[in-house]
Amino acid sequence: MLQPAELTLAEMGDLASIIPAADPEVRIRYHPIPDFDHRTDQSTGRSIIPVCKPTLEGNELKYVTQAIETNWISSAGSFIRDFEAKFAEACGTTYGIACANGTIAMHLALATLGLEPGDEVIMPTFTMIATANAITYCGAKPVLVDMEPNYWQMDIEQVAAKITPRTKAIIPVHIYGHPTDMDPLLELARQHGIMVIEDAAEAHGAEYKGRRCGSLGDASGFSFYGNKIITTGEGGMLTTNNREIAKLAWNLRDHAFSHERHFWHKYIGFNYRMTNLQAAVGLAQVEQMDKFIENRRHNAQEYTSRLASIPGITTPPQASWAKNVYWMYGLLVDEKKFGMNRDQLRKALADNGIETRTFFIPMHCQPVYWEQFKGQRYPVAERLCRDGFYLPSASSLTLSEIEYITSIIREVCPNLH
């Protein structure tokens, strides 16, 4: 039976300084370090502005109704095939393999590599825990690198330094919708004969030098969770141009049933299928994906222009070689320059009906991975964890909501008054 990782913040030593906690003796029990989210005030007279919500204004209901009326509601049906084909086309890949969620998409991609215990997979420490878990499911070992400070993506020089004879794959994570600098990473992988699996969970439609994320490595995993740019509620997709990876992923996704005869299995497979109902929603969503991306980029411009003159606020990066899709519009708060820290600003926003979220907690700070990475430090990721949070970022966010949110930030900034 799994036992919880029991650890006090005091036992974490000086790392406790990066963890947002009101009580340093809060016990950590098998869940991420609590960030003490502030409840949004519902007495302001305004509707709560959520940090994100799906936009369901296309053919979602029409297609789901068709699936129900034709009785194709499980893991077979035309919407699954159409969704896979349309999403793969949108990513610039030949193959799309729909599955139950984004974590599964990453596990499925890694499973096709035949990873074994002791194999190593290099990944950034600053990401959602699903990336590390997908590696761990395969029995392999996550190897962490820090972020580079300019664009908050994995540090390629550190990747080069961490490669060993046991390294079998590298996972770049396109954090918050901004692409990783892929060309030097792909060249590094080619030199060492290492596979590259993109974690594109947050990067639907993001572009690197004119090529879309999800088509750059050997394979990639996308998430369609409810807060993603396009959603199926829960769901994921593996994309690839590699026919052998696609064939094996399709087989493993469905219990590894053999084409030779039914109930005949040559691999340990998984039940990782997406339903036709989910795919019906997904197809309607991918039809609107370009519009959603354009809305988020426009909203990011509006946010940035209104926040530019506020001291102590760092707005999301945008490299010249990339097109950020701003899955979430993230900020860093410099306490000295702004006049209050990240958590105080988040409370002020919550008091005015504005929901926010803190940035990810790095893998080397997670209780469940604490012993594995004990003593490792990654200062850029730690700063992002300490000072970063994101504002409401839905594709349907309105200009008036952006004006209201930024006016509150301006109003509460002590160093503007």
DRENKEZA-109091 format. One record per residue (C-alpha): residue in one letter; chain; residue number from 1; x, y, z. Coordinates in Angstrom, 3 decimals, padded with zeros to 6 digits. Example, Ala and Ser with C-alpha at 12.3 -4.5 7.8 and 13.67 -1.06 7.14 Angstrom:
! residues 2
REC   vogu   drenvo   lodren         xx         yy         zz
REC      a        A        1    012.300   -004.500    007.800
REC      s        A        2    013.670   -001.060    007.140
This chain:
! residues 417
REC   vogu   drenvo   lodren         xx         yy         zz
REC      m        A        1    000.000    000.000    000.000
REC      l        A        2    001.297    003.465   -000.852
REC      q        A        3    002.397    005.481    002.114
REC      p        A        4    002.107    009.288    002.161
REC      a        A        5    005.248    011.370    001.955
REC      e        A        6    005.329    012.970    005.404
REC      l        A        7    007.520    016.021    005.608
REC      t        A        8    007.358    019.319    007.430
REC      l        A        9    008.358    022.544    005.734
REC      a        A       10    010.918    023.012    008.500
REC      e        A       11    012.490    019.686    007.540
REC      m        A       12    012.854    020.990    004.002
REC      g        A       13    015.434    023.499    005.260
REC      d        A       14    016.011    026.658    003.251
REC      l        A       15    013.679    025.422    000.518
REC      a        A       16    010.880    026.411    002.887
REC      s        A       17    011.559    029.999    001.916
REC      i        A       18    010.152    029.389   -001.575
REC      i        A       19    006.982    027.676   -000.412
REC      p        A       20    003.958    029.935    000.116
REC      a        A       21    002.798    028.815    003.559
REC      a        A       22    001.234    030.668    006.456
REC      d        A       23    002.360    028.035    008.968
REC      p        A       24    005.875    026.573    008.613
REC      e        A       25    004.771    023.470    010.515
REC      v        A       26    002.041    022.519    008.044
REC      r        A       27    002.442    018.813    007.397
REC      i        A       28    002.694    017.648    003.815
REC      r        A       29    000.753    014.417    003.269
REC      y        A       30    000.795    012.917   -000.194
REC      h        A       31   -000.489    015.947   -001.992
REC      p        A       32    001.194    019.001   -003.499
REC      i        A       33    002.363    021.684   -001.123
REC      p        A       34   -000.717    023.826   -000.410
REC      d        A       35   -000.624    027.301   -001.862
REC      f        A       36   -003.361    028.623    000.414
REC      d        A       37   -005.594    029.862   -002.378
REC      h        A       38   -007.731    032.785   -001.369
REC      r        A       39   -011.466    032.346   -001.784
REC      t        A       40   -012.866    034.897   -004.211
REC      d        A       41   -015.220    037.394   -002.589
REC      q        A       42   -018.754    036.926   -003.906
REC      s        A       43   -020.116    040.018   -002.158
REC      t        A       44   -018.545    042.533   -004.544
REC      g        A       45   -021.662    042.822   -006.681
REC      r        A       46   -019.717    041.521   -009.688
REC      s        A       47   -019.682    038.051   -011.161
REC      i        A       48   -016.609    036.049   -010.208
REC      i        A       49   -014.012    036.041   -013.001
REC      p        A       50   -012.651    032.463   -013.032
REC      v        A       51   -009.032    031.771   -013.837
REC      c        A       52   -010.194    029.774   -016.853
REC      k        A       53   -013.331    028.235   -018.306
REC      p        A       54   -014.147    026.323   -021.482
REC      t        A       55   -015.694    028.068   -024.477
REC      l        A       56   -018.472    025.861   -025.845
REC      e        A       57   -020.114    027.891   -028.574
REC      g        A       58   -019.627    025.784   -031.711
REC      n        A       59   -020.945    022.376   -032.772
REC      e        A       60   -020.383    020.648   -029.418
REC      l        A       61   -024.041    020.003   -028.609
REC      k        A       62   -024.866    019.089   -032.215
REC      y        A       63   -022.112    016.485   -032.447
REC      v        A       64   -022.759    014.989   -028.993
REC      t        A       65   -026.440    014.690   -029.892
REC      q        A       66   -025.497    012.886   -033.106
REC      a        A       67   -023.335    010.448   -031.154
REC      i        A       68   -026.186    009.714   -028.758
REC      e        A       69   -028.822    009.403   -031.467
REC      t        A       70   -026.663    006.940   -033.415
REC      n        A       71   -025.841    004.974   -030.227
REC      w        A       72   -022.068    005.409   -030.690
REC      i        A       73   -021.117    006.609   -027.235
REC      s        A       74   -018.207    004.375   -026.221
REC      s        A       75   -014.675    004.016   -027.615
REC      a        A       76   -015.614    003.461   -031.253
REC      g        A       77   -017.310    005.827   -033.649
REC      s        A       78   -016.657    008.317   -036.406
REC      f        A       79   -016.029    011.276   -034.116
REC      i        A       80   -012.916    009.619   -032.691
REC      r        A       81   -011.439    009.090   -036.162
REC      d        A       82   -012.405    012.592   -037.304
REC      f        A       83   -011.057    014.252   -034.162
REC      e        A       84   -007.752    012.378   -034.430
REC      a        A       85   -007.368    013.353   -038.076
REC      k        A       86   -008.344    017.014   -037.620
REC      f        A       87   -006.171    017.559   -034.568
REC      a        A       88   -003.169    015.857   -036.173
REC      e        A       89   -003.662    018.076   -039.220
REC      a        A       90   -003.829    021.165   -036.989
REC      c        A       91   -000.509    020.137   -035.417
REC      g        A       92    001.182    019.357   -038.722
REC      t        A       93    001.530    015.648   -037.990
REC      t        A       94    000.490    012.520   -039.836
REC      y        A       95   -000.958    010.642   -036.878
REC      g        A       96   -003.119    011.442   -033.873
REC      i        A       97   -004.013    008.871   -031.216
REC      a        A       98   -006.830    010.013   -028.921
REC      c        A       99   -006.782    008.800   -025.325
REC      a        A      100   -008.337    009.412   -021.927
REC      n        A      101   -006.208    012.336   -020.704
REC      g        A      102   -002.936    014.204   -021.172
REC      t        A      103   -000.988    012.220   -018.586
REC      i        A      104   -001.930    009.058   -020.434
REC      a        A      105   -000.837    010.618   -023.731
REC      m        A      106    002.634    011.151   -022.256
REC      h        A      107    002.723    007.678   -020.690
REC      l        A      108    001.614    006.121   -023.976
REC      a        A      109    004.334    007.971   -025.905
REC      l        A      110    006.999    006.895   -023.409
REC      a        A      111    005.687    003.317   -023.342
REC      t        A      112    006.350    002.989   -027.087
REC      l        A      113    010.055    003.552   -026.369
REC      g        A      114    010.337    000.361   -024.316
REC      l        A      115    011.766    002.101   -021.258
REC      e        A      116    013.131   -000.139   -018.525
REC      p        A      117    013.983    000.376   -014.846
REC      g        A      118    017.176    002.394   -014.594
REC      d        A      119    016.613    004.236   -017.858
REC      e        A      120    016.729    008.023   -017.543
REC      v        A      121    014.498    010.695   -019.037
REC      i        A      122    015.546    014.347   -018.787
REC      m        A      123    012.796    016.868   -018.060
REC      p        A      124    012.397    020.339   -016.552
REC      t        A      125    011.748    020.546   -012.816
REC      f        A      126    009.238    023.351   -013.371
REC      t        A      127    006.128    021.659   -014.739
REC      m        A      128    002.964    019.931   -013.665
REC      i        A      129    003.673    016.676   -011.815
REC      a        A      130    002.076    014.572   -014.578
REC      t        A      131    005.286    014.799   -016.626
REC      a        A      132    007.392    013.179   -013.915
REC      n        A      133    004.676    010.663   -013.097
REC      a        A      134    004.458    009.462   -016.713
REC      i        A      135    008.180    008.667   -016.592
REC      t        A      136    007.812    006.940   -013.235
REC      y        A      137    004.922    004.789   -014.526
REC      c        A      138    007.401    003.282   -017.020
REC      g        A      139    009.844    002.390   -014.244
REC      a        A      140    012.313    004.966   -015.560
REC      k        A      141    014.000    007.750   -013.624
REC      p        A      142    013.206    011.451   -014.125
REC      v        A      143    016.372    013.570   -014.356
REC      l        A      144    015.749    017.253   -013.687
REC      v        A      145    017.097    020.453   -015.191
REC      d        A      146    016.371    024.086   -014.362
REC      m        A      147    014.704    026.677   -016.561
REC      e        A      148    016.489    029.394   -018.491
REC      p        A      149    015.400    032.793   -017.085
REC      n        A      150    014.380    034.565   -020.292
REC      y        A      151    011.493    032.406   -021.506
REC      w        A      152    010.926    030.076   -018.504
REC      q        A      153    011.707    026.965   -020.597
REC      m        A      154    014.137    024.099   -019.926
REC      d        A      155    017.830    025.036   -019.912
REC      i        A      156    019.407    023.261   -022.901
REC      e        A      157    022.956    023.598   -021.535
REC      q        A      158    021.877    021.742   -018.402
REC      v        A      159    020.276    019.056   -020.563
REC      a        A      160    023.621    018.486   -022.296
REC      a        A      161    025.350    018.187   -018.926
REC      k        A      162    022.836    015.611   -017.628
REC      i        A      163    023.056    013.135   -020.540
REC      t        A      164    024.470    009.739   -019.558
REC      p        A      165    024.597    006.304   -021.242
REC      r        A      166    021.266    005.590   -019.501
REC      t        A      167    019.480    008.578   -021.066
REC      k        A      168    016.753    007.327   -023.381
REC      a        A      169    014.600    010.407   -023.906
REC      i        A      170    014.283    014.143   -023.317
REC      i        A      171    010.950    015.789   -022.561
REC      p        A      172    010.713    019.509   -023.339
REC      v        A      173    007.603    021.015   -021.740
REC      h        A      174    006.215    024.048   -023.561
REC      i        A      175    005.390    025.857   -020.332
REC      y        A      176    002.218    027.972   -020.285
REC      g        A      177    002.002    027.868   -024.090
REC      h        A      178    005.466    029.244   -024.961
REC      p        A      179    007.621    026.838   -027.023
REC      t        A      180    010.959    025.512   -025.847
REC      d        A      181    013.941    026.386   -028.071
REC      m        A      182    013.769    023.114   -029.975
REC      d        A      183    016.485    023.188   -032.660
REC      p        A      184    019.483    022.965   -030.300
REC      l        A      185    017.620    020.369   -028.239
REC      l        A      186    016.828    018.243   -031.293
REC      e        A      187    020.425    018.491   -032.508
REC      l        A      188    021.673    017.430   -029.085
REC      a        A      189    019.299    014.467   -029.085
REC      r        A      190    020.358    013.462   -032.611
REC      q        A      191    024.031    013.477   -031.626
REC      h        A      192    023.344    011.096   -028.746
REC      g        A      193    020.668    008.928   -030.355
REC      i        A      194    018.034    010.068   -027.845
REC      m        A      195    014.285    010.351   -028.474
REC      v        A      196    012.463    013.659   -027.905
REC      i        A      197    008.907    013.512   -026.569
REC      e        A      198    007.214    016.903   -026.374
REC      d        A      199    004.914    017.667   -023.469
REC      a        A      200    002.587    019.980   -025.376
REC      a        A      201   -000.286    019.778   -022.883
REC      e        A      202   -000.492    023.571   -022.675
REC      a        A      203    000.630    024.472   -026.194
REC      h        A      204   -002.220    023.816   -028.628
REC      g        A      205   -001.284    025.761   -031.753
REC      a        A      206    001.943    027.260   -030.391
REC      e        A      207    004.606    027.664   -033.063
REC      y        A      208    008.370    027.315   -033.137
REC      k        A      209    009.968    028.903   -036.223
REC      g        A      210    006.768    028.373   -038.198
REC      r        A      211    006.247    024.770   -037.086
REC      r        A      212    003.579    023.835   -034.601
REC      c        A      213    004.362    022.286   -031.254
REC      g        A      214    003.487    018.618   -031.263
REC      s        A      215    005.200    018.069   -034.615
REC      l        A      216    008.777    018.865   -033.587
REC      g        A      217    009.948    015.791   -031.682
REC      d        A      218    009.508    012.055   -032.206
REC      a        A      219    006.109    012.186   -030.512
REC      s        A      220    004.146    014.465   -028.224
REC      g        A      221    001.341    014.488   -025.687
REC      f        A      222   -001.545    016.967   -025.467
REC      s        A      223   -004.144    017.487   -022.760
REC      f        A      224   -007.800    018.379   -023.328
REC      y        A      225   -008.664    019.032   -019.693
REC      g        A      226   -011.368    021.641   -019.091
REC      n        A      227   -008.908    024.535   -018.709
REC      k        A      228   -006.971    023.846   -021.907
REC      i        A      229   -007.292    025.898   -025.105
REC      i        A      230   -009.474    023.173   -026.575
REC      t        A      231   -011.152    020.661   -024.312
REC      t        A      232   -013.033    017.390   -024.208
REC      g        A      233   -013.627    017.708   -020.448
REC      e        A      234   -010.992    015.070   -019.863
REC      g        A      235   -008.929    013.696   -022.723
REC      g        A      236   -005.584    013.651   -024.454
REC      m        A      237   -003.848    013.023   -027.778
REC      l        A      238   -000.523    011.570   -028.831
REC      t        A      239    000.718    013.090   -032.096
REC      t        A      240    003.596    011.844   -034.216
REC      n        A      241    004.980    011.542   -037.735
REC      n        A      242    006.558    008.196   -036.863
REC      r        A      243    004.450    005.352   -038.256
REC      e        A      244    005.904    002.702   -035.920
REC      i        A      245    005.254    004.808   -032.809
REC      a        A      246    001.694    005.448   -034.004
REC      k        A      247    000.985    001.770   -034.694
REC      l        A      248    002.273    000.670   -031.311
REC      a        A      249    000.484    003.498   -029.469
REC      w        A      250   -002.834    002.621   -031.140
REC      n        A      251   -002.352   -001.003   -030.109
REC      l        A      252   -001.256   -000.315   -026.525
REC      r        A      253   -004.131    002.147   -026.021
REC      d        A      254   -006.696   -000.637   -026.531
REC      h        A      255   -005.482   -003.516   -024.329
REC      a        A      256   -003.018   -004.469   -027.101
REC      f        A      257   -005.670   -006.537   -028.873
REC      s        A      258   -004.167   -008.456   -031.778
REC      h        A      259   -005.359   -008.089   -035.369
REC      e        A      260   -004.853   -011.845   -035.808
REC      r        A      261   -007.667   -012.886   -033.493
REC      h        A      262   -009.789   -011.459   -030.690
REC      f        A      263   -008.623   -011.732   -027.064
REC      w        A      264   -005.062   -012.389   -028.294
REC      h        A      265   -002.426   -010.136   -026.723
REC      k        A      266    001.291   -009.811   -027.489
REC      y        A      267    001.945   -006.794   -025.250
REC      i        A      268    000.885   -005.584   -021.828
REC      g        A      269   -001.589   -002.978   -023.039
REC      f        A      270   -003.715   -000.327   -021.375
REC      n        A      271   -007.341    000.728   -021.371
REC      y        A      272   -006.542    004.312   -022.376
REC      r        A      273   -009.344    004.931   -024.854
REC      m        A      274   -011.314    008.135   -025.437
REC      t        A      275   -015.081    007.899   -025.858
REC      n        A      276   -016.936    008.967   -028.977
REC      l        A      277   -018.862    011.470   -026.823
REC      q        A      278   -015.621    013.168   -025.782
REC      a        A      279   -014.339    013.133   -029.340
REC      a        A      280   -017.562    014.770   -030.535
REC      v        A      281   -016.805    017.694   -028.231
REC      g        A      282   -013.163    017.640   -029.305
REC      l        A      283   -013.996    017.810   -033.004
REC      a        A      284   -016.210    020.839   -032.412
REC      q        A      285   -013.440    022.426   -030.377
REC      v        A      286   -010.668    021.871   -032.920
REC      e        A      287   -012.899    023.540   -035.518
REC      q        A      288   -012.617    026.686   -033.366
REC      m        A      289   -009.003    026.311   -032.267
REC      d        A      290   -007.518    029.061   -034.416
REC      k        A      291   -010.148    031.507   -033.146
REC      f        A      292   -009.440    030.541   -029.534
REC      i        A      293   -005.697    031.050   -030.069
REC      e        A      294   -006.232    034.435   -031.687
REC      n        A      295   -008.441    035.501   -028.752
REC      r        A      296   -005.777    034.517   -026.217
REC      r        A      297   -003.029    036.320   -028.098
REC      h        A      298   -005.202    039.432   -028.356
REC      n        A      299   -006.051    039.261   -024.638
REC      a        A      300   -002.354    038.882   -023.809
REC      q        A      301   -001.586    042.067   -025.759
REC      e        A      302   -004.315    043.906   -023.860
REC      y        A      303   -003.005    042.669   -020.506
REC      t        A      304    000.610    043.520   -021.353
REC      s        A      305   -000.145    047.043   -022.533
REC      r        A      306   -002.084    047.804   -019.346
REC      l        A      307    000.472    046.254   -016.989
REC      a        A      308    003.619    047.641   -018.639
REC      s        A      309    003.841    050.779   -016.476
REC      i        A      310    003.300    049.008   -013.144
REC      p        A      311    006.588    048.550   -011.246
REC      g        A      312    007.603    045.063   -010.154
REC      i        A      313    005.411    043.169   -012.631
REC      t        A      314    007.068    040.858   -015.179
REC      t        A      315    004.672    039.883   -017.964
REC      p        A      316    004.916    036.626   -019.990
REC      p        A      317    007.942    036.234   -022.272
REC      q        A      318    007.756    036.065   -026.037
REC      a        A      319    010.791    034.883   -028.000
REC      s        A      320    011.339    036.145   -031.544
REC      w        A      321    011.466    032.556   -032.797
REC      a        A      322    008.211    031.499   -031.154
REC      k        A      323    004.495    032.202   -031.118
REC      n        A      324    003.151    031.930   -027.590
REC      v        A      325   -000.489    030.874   -027.303
REC      y        A      326   -000.772    032.123   -023.690
REC      w        A      327   -002.524    029.081   -022.310
REC      m        A      328   -002.286    031.020   -019.063
REC      y        A      329   -001.264    034.671   -018.745
REC      g        A      330    001.399    034.471   -016.037
REC      l        A      331    003.069    037.220   -014.010
REC      l        A      332    006.076    037.455   -011.722
REC      v        A      333    005.826    039.860   -008.793
REC      d        A      334    008.944    041.583   -007.429
REC      e        A      335    007.941    042.356   -003.854
REC      k        A      336    010.354    045.277   -003.368
REC      k        A      337    009.450    047.030   -006.615
REC      f        A      338    005.709    046.343   -006.491
REC      g        A      339    005.316    046.969   -002.767
REC      m        A      340    003.669    043.680   -001.810
REC      n        A      341    004.388    040.042   -002.506
REC      r        A      342    002.665    037.630   -004.872
REC      d        A      343    000.319    036.193   -002.244
REC      q        A      344   -000.759    039.617   -000.989
REC      l        A      345   -001.585    040.661   -004.537
REC      r        A      346   -003.524    037.451   -005.114
REC      k        A      347   -005.558    038.108   -001.955
REC      a        A      348   -006.355    041.633   -003.128
REC      l        A      349   -007.561    040.235   -006.447
REC      a        A      350   -009.614    037.525   -004.723
REC      d        A      351   -011.211    040.185   -002.510
REC      n        A      352   -012.402    041.806   -005.731
REC      g        A      353   -013.844    038.636   -007.246
REC      i        A      354   -010.843    037.733   -009.421
REC      e        A      355   -009.636    034.128   -009.327
REC      t        A      356   -005.930    033.362   -009.858
REC      r        A      357   -003.554    030.397   -009.558
REC      t        A      358    000.043    030.119   -008.430
REC      f        A      359    002.709    028.790   -010.779
REC      f        A      360    003.701    025.122   -010.629
REC      i        A      361    005.637    023.775   -007.664
REC      p        A      362    008.893    022.248   -009.024
REC      m        A      363    009.395    018.494   -008.956
REC      h        A      364    012.381    018.690   -006.586
REC      c        A      365    010.096    020.370   -004.015
REC      q        A      366    007.304    017.794   -004.247
REC      p        A      367    006.889    015.581   -001.157
REC      v        A      368    006.461    012.404   -003.207
REC      y        A      369    009.777    013.062   -005.033
REC      w        A      370    011.577    014.707   -002.121
REC      e        A      371    013.907    011.835   -001.273
REC      q        A      372    014.726    011.207   -004.933
REC      f        A      373    015.846    014.802   -005.550
REC      k        A      374    016.894    015.734   -002.021
REC      g        A      375    019.653    018.355   -002.008
REC      q        A      376    019.104    019.439   -005.627
REC      r        A      377    018.500    023.146   -006.236
REC      y        A      378    017.126    024.888   -009.296
REC      p        A      379    017.047    028.634   -008.602
REC      v        A      380    015.125    029.808   -011.669
REC      a        A      381    012.330    027.283   -011.096
REC      e        A      382    012.288    028.188   -007.393
REC      r        A      383    011.883    031.865   -008.214
REC      l        A      384    009.052    031.101   -010.635
REC      c        A      385    007.361    029.052   -007.909
REC      r        A      386    007.812    031.791   -005.293
REC      d        A      387    006.846    034.855   -007.338
REC      g        A      388    004.629    033.581   -010.170
REC      f        A      389    000.887    033.361   -010.664
REC      y        A      390   -001.550    033.635   -013.523
REC      l        A      391   -004.540    035.824   -014.182
REC      p        A      392   -007.875    034.813   -015.751
REC      s        A      393   -006.991    033.536   -019.213
REC      a        A      394   -010.059    032.021   -020.884
REC      s        A      395   -010.507    032.428   -024.625
REC      s        A      396   -013.843    034.108   -023.854
REC      l        A      397   -012.323    036.737   -021.541
REC      t        A      398   -013.677    040.189   -022.435
REC      l        A      399   -011.924    043.521   -022.752
REC      s        A      400   -014.002    044.939   -019.900
REC      e        A      401   -012.867    042.079   -017.649
REC      i        A      402   -009.220    042.707   -018.565
REC      e        A      403   -009.667    046.414   -017.855
REC      y        A      404   -011.218    045.616   -014.475
REC      i        A      405   -008.505    043.105   -013.499
REC      t        A      406   -005.639    045.408   -014.445
REC      s        A      407   -007.302    048.385   -012.758
REC      i        A      408   -007.388    046.445   -009.476
REC      i        A      409   -003.678    045.570   -009.806
REC      r        A      410   -002.898    049.227   -010.448
REC      e        A      411   -005.133    050.360   -007.586
REC      v        A      412   -003.552    048.090   -004.960
REC      c        A      413    000.089    048.609   -006.040
REC      p        A      414    001.642    050.518   -003.096
REC      n        A      415    004.502    051.893   -005.193
REC      l        A      416    002.136    053.651   -007.612
REC      h        A      417    000.658    055.842   -004.863
